[in-house]
Amino acid sequence: MREEIVLEALCVAHSEVVANLHQRAFDENWSAKEFQNLITMPASFGFLALKGALPVGFVLCQGDDVEAEIITIASDPACERRGIGTILLQCVLKQTQRLFLEVAEDNIKAINFYEKQDFQTIGKRPRYYNRGSGNHCDALVMQKEVS
Ligand SMILES: CC(C)(COP(=O)(O)OP(=O)(O)OC[C@H]1O[C@@H](n2cnc3c(N)ncnc32)[C@H](O)[C@@H]1OP(=O)(O)O)[C@@H](O)C(=O)NCCC(=O)NCCS
């Protein structure tokens, strides 16, 4: 039997777990201390996805019921394309009327992911992401208005 995904509200006790998930999903490493600071910032909110006892994804946002931004979202690469990201995103979309984010222009799977949820590209931030060795990548600004 397939275990259901359960979401828990993100709290400071999740910092280590979330740092591990982030490290597995991204090239860039954010420490548990950095997550602790982000999670305790005013207007921070998010969710940890659990499959049984196993953490399989998370989303961290900043904002309120009018407007919010995704700071970061990831699912465990071992669980890619099993709907975990969608469950997290849909839960965030229930918390706010306008959700926006920045995504690297070369992150095709994330762009597909947001477009599938009807996010629109509303702008571009040139050279937003530092790729090292003097290389940069533009960011797309995407948003979704919840009617
Ligand atoms: C983007 C991410 C969060 C999606 O999580 P997920 O759990 O795989 O998402 P879902 O299973 O709900 O996938 C939904 C849709 O996303 C897109 N998608 C997900 N993985 C993809 C892949 N490897 N290639 C192309 N599209 C992909 C597809 O449109 C997919 O729908 P489909 O499988 O019906 O075609 C995940 O790939 C991830 O953690 N990536 C690394 C971190 C990252 O880039 N975060 C976003 C930063 S802005």
The ligand as an SDF file (V2000), in Angstrom:
LIG
                    3D

 48 50  0  0  0  0  0  0  0  0999 V2000
   10.7400   21.5170   -8.8480 C   0  0  0  0  0  0  0  0  0  0  0  0
   10.4440   20.4060   -7.8230 C   0  0  0  0  0  0  0  0  0  0  0  0
   10.1470   21.0530   -6.4600 C   0  0  0  0  0  0  0  0  0  0  0  0
    9.2240   19.6120   -8.3030 C   0  0  0  0  0  0  0  0  0  0  0  0
    8.9310   18.6570   -7.3010 O   0  0  0  0  0  0  0  0  0  0  0  0
    8.1990   17.2500   -7.6510 P   0  0  0  0  0  0  0  0  0  0  0  0
    7.8670   16.6240   -6.3500 O   0  0  0  0  0  0  0  0  0  0  0  0
    9.0470   16.4570   -8.5970 O   0  0  0  0  0  0  0  0  0  0  0  0
    6.9140   17.8120   -8.3840 O   0  0  0  0  0  0  0  0  0  0  0  0
    5.6520   16.9950   -8.9390 P   0  0  0  0  0  0  0  0  0  0  0  0
    5.8740   15.5250   -8.8660 O   0  0  0  0  0  0  0  0  0  0  0  0
    4.4700   17.5440   -8.2470 O   0  0  0  0  0  0  0  0  0  0  0  0
    5.7050   17.4170  -10.4890 O   0  0  0  0  0  0  0  0  0  0  0  0
    4.7930   18.3220  -11.0600 C   0  0  0  0  0  0  0  0  0  0  0  0
    5.2910   18.7390  -12.4300 C   0  0  0  0  0  0  0  0  0  0  0  0
    6.5900   19.3800  -12.3540 O   0  0  0  0  0  0  0  0  0  0  0  0
    7.2910   19.1520  -13.6110 C   0  0  0  0  0  0  0  0  0  0  0  0
    8.4860   18.3460  -13.3640 N   0  0  0  0  0  0  0  0  0  0  0  0
    8.8530   17.7640  -12.2050 C   0  0  0  0  0  0  0  0  0  0  0  0
   10.0360   17.1120  -12.3930 N   0  0  0  0  0  0  0  0  0  0  0  0
   10.3710   17.2730  -13.6960 C   0  0  0  0  0  0  0  0  0  0  0  0
   11.4520   16.8170  -14.4780 C   0  0  0  0  0  0  0  0  0  0  0  0
   12.4350   16.0630  -13.9630 N   0  0  0  0  0  0  0  0  0  0  0  0
   11.4820   17.1800  -15.7860 N   0  0  0  0  0  0  0  0  0  0  0  0
   10.5170   17.9510  -16.3280 C   0  0  0  0  0  0  0  0  0  0  0  0
    9.4550   18.4110  -15.6340 N   0  0  0  0  0  0  0  0  0  0  0  0
    9.3740   18.0690  -14.3220 C   0  0  0  0  0  0  0  0  0  0  0  0
    6.3180   18.3700  -14.4770 C   0  0  0  0  0  0  0  0  0  0  0  0
    5.5100   19.3070  -15.1850 O   0  0  0  0  0  0  0  0  0  0  0  0
    5.4940   17.6340  -13.4280 C   0  0  0  0  0  0  0  0  0  0  0  0
    4.2640   17.1680  -13.9110 O   0  0  0  0  0  0  0  0  0  0  0  0
    4.1860   15.7250  -14.6770 P   0  0  0  0  0  0  0  0  0  0  0  0
    5.0480   14.7690  -13.9360 O   0  0  0  0  0  0  0  0  0  0  0  0
    2.7100   15.4000  -14.6250 O   0  0  0  0  0  0  0  0  0  0  0  0
    4.6760   16.0040  -16.0670 O   0  0  0  0  0  0  0  0  0  0  0  0
   11.6250   19.3900   -7.7100 C   0  0  0  0  0  0  0  0  0  0  0  0
   11.9960   18.9850   -9.0150 O   0  0  0  0  0  0  0  0  0  0  0  0
   12.8470   19.9290   -7.0170 C   0  0  0  0  0  0  0  0  0  0  0  0
   12.9690   19.8220   -5.7930 O   0  0  0  0  0  0  0  0  0  0  0  0
   13.8070   20.4860   -7.8000 N   0  0  0  0  0  0  0  0  0  0  0  0
   15.0760   20.9510   -7.2320 C   0  0  0  0  0  0  0  0  0  0  0  0
   14.8860   22.1960   -6.4160 C   0  0  0  0  0  0  0  0  0  0  0  0
   14.2840   23.3200   -7.2550 C   0  0  0  0  0  0  0  0  0  0  0  0
   14.6900   23.5810   -8.3790 O   0  0  0  0  0  0  0  0  0  0  0  0
   13.2990   24.0320   -6.6430 N   0  0  0  0  0  0  0  0  0  0  0  0
   12.6300   25.1650   -7.2800 C   0  0  0  0  0  0  0  0  0  0  0  0
   13.4460   26.3870   -7.1370 C   0  0  0  0  0  0  0  0  0  0  0  0
   12.6010   27.8280   -7.7840 S   0  0  0  0  0  0  0  0  0  0  0  0
  1  2  1  0
  2  3  1  0
  2  4  1  0
  2 36  1  0
  4  5  1  0
  5  6  1  0
  6  7  2  0
  6  8  1  0
  6  9  1  0
  9 10  1  0
 10 11  2  0
 10 12  1  0
 10 13  1  0
 13 14  1  0
 14 15  1  0
 15 16  1  0
 15 30  1  0
 16 17  1  0
 17 18  1  0
 17 28  1  0
 18 19  1  0
 18 27  1  0
 19 20  2  0
 20 21  1  0
 21 22  1  0
 21 27  2  0
 22 23  1  0
 22 24  2  0
 24 25  1  0
 25 26  2  0
 26 27  1  0
 28 29  1  0
 28 30  1  0
 30 31  1  0
 31 32  1  0
 32 33  2  0
 32 34  1  0
 32 35  1  0
 36 37  1  0
 36 38  1  0
 38 39  2  0
 38 40  1  0
 40 41  1  0
 41 42  1  0
 42 43  1  0
 43 44  2  0
 43 45  1  0
 45 46  1  0
 46 47  1  0
 47 48  1  0
M  END
$$$$
